[in-house]
Amino acid sequence: MSNLSLQTKCNTFCYCTGTLFNQKHAVRFKKSTSLQCPLFQQADSALDILSGCQHDILSGMITEHHNIACRLIMKAISKAL
């Protein structure tokens, strides 16, 4: 665990202790009035933050980013052969 960044360690600690800032905390600390995700108006939780938003638009963007990376890797491998 020593090779993890300080930010990763802090996020892990906050998640394990239930203190990772999300909409539930924003409402509790009067920073927001809605428990919904401010981007997509769906339920928000610490698990959503860590696992990545599952909204169709954002999920599609992540998939496309992954596909582009895979195509670049495949292209580099094919050039090396």
Secondary structure, DSSP 4 states (H G I P E B T S, - for coil): -TTS-HHHHHHHHHHHHT----HHHHHHTTS-S-SB-TTT-SB--HHHHHH----HHHHHHHHHHHHHHHHHHHHHHHHH-
